Amino acid sequence: MAKYECTVNGNFSDFSRYIHDEIMNGSISASYEDGCTYRHADGMTEMSVFERYSYAGGNRVSLSVLLTQTGDNTIRVCAVTSGGSQAMFFKLNTWGEESFLDRFREAVDRYRG
């Protein structure tokens, strides 16, 4: 498991769409598994789960993305990868998870400018 947290400034819907497009266009094997969006009195929260095949690891890895915006244009971002190990009792071979999260982090950095 690998995790990345940050904040970005911008329009919630635009950022959400941008992240979705970056993940889906970043890998030929990427898929959007499911998610949900909640509107609340002072903002929005969205959870999305993506998967892709890791050639380095020889397996599929997932990326869960949580976006939360309250009040202003500050969006809190949390992304967690999982599924990149082939061992039964402990984690080996987490290259796929780390690579998936690195590409996500790069997309966020590009959005920030």
N, C-alpha and C positions, 0 to 999 in steps of 0.2 A: 504494500500500500504506500502510496505517495500522496502528499497533500500540498495544496497551494492556496494561500489566502491573500487578498488584497482589496483595495477600494479603487474605483474608477469614477470619474465624473462624466455624466452624459444622460441622454434620454434612455430610459429603461427598455422600451420596446426596440429602439434602434440597436442598442448594445446586445440585447437578447438575440435578435435576428442576425447580427454580425457574428456572434459566437457560433450560432447554429451553422451558418454558412461556412465559416472557417473550418469547423470540425468536419463537416460533411465533404467539403472540397479538399481537405488536407490528406485524405487517404481513400484509395479506390475501394477499400473494404469497410469504410466507416458506415455505420447505420445509427439512426435515431431509434432507440428502443421504446421510450415512453417518457412522459413527464406531466407536470401540472402547473398551472398558474393561478395564483390567488390574488385578488384585489382586496385591499383592506383600507380602512379609513384614511391612513396617511401614506399609502404606497402600494407596492406590489412585491410578491415573492414568487419565484419560479424555480422548479426543480426539473432537471433534464438528465436523462441517462443515455449515453452513447456507447457503442462498442466498435472495435476494429480488430482486424487480425494482425498479430505481431509476427512478422517474418523472422525476426531475431529470436524470439522466444518459441515460435511454433505453436502459438495458442491465441485465443481471443482475450482481449483486455477490455475493461469497462472504464468509463469516465463519468462520474456523477458531478453535475454542476448545480450549485445553489446560488441564485442571485436574489438579493434583497434590497429594496429601496424604501426608505421612509423619509417623508418630509421633503427634503431637497433633492438635488440631482446626483447625490452620492449613492453609488451602487456598491454594496458589499458582495464580494465574490469568494466562493469557496469551491474548490475542485478537488475531488478525491478519485484516485485510480485504484483498481483492484483486478484480481484474476490473472496476474502475470506469472504465477509460479507453477511449476510442475511437480514439486515435492509434496509428500503426503503430510509431514508433520512440521515443517518449517519452510520458510521462503527461500527458494533458489531462483535464479534467473528472473530478475525483476526489470530487465532491460525494456520490455514492452511497455510496462507501466510508466517507467521514467521517460521514455520517448514520447508517449502519448501526452503526459503532463508537460513536458518541455515544449511541445508544439502548441499546447493550449496557452502556456505562459507567453510564448512568442506572439501569439495572436493578440493577447491582452496588451502586451507592450506596443504592438503596432497601432492598436486602437488609441492608446494613450498619446501616441505621437512622439 
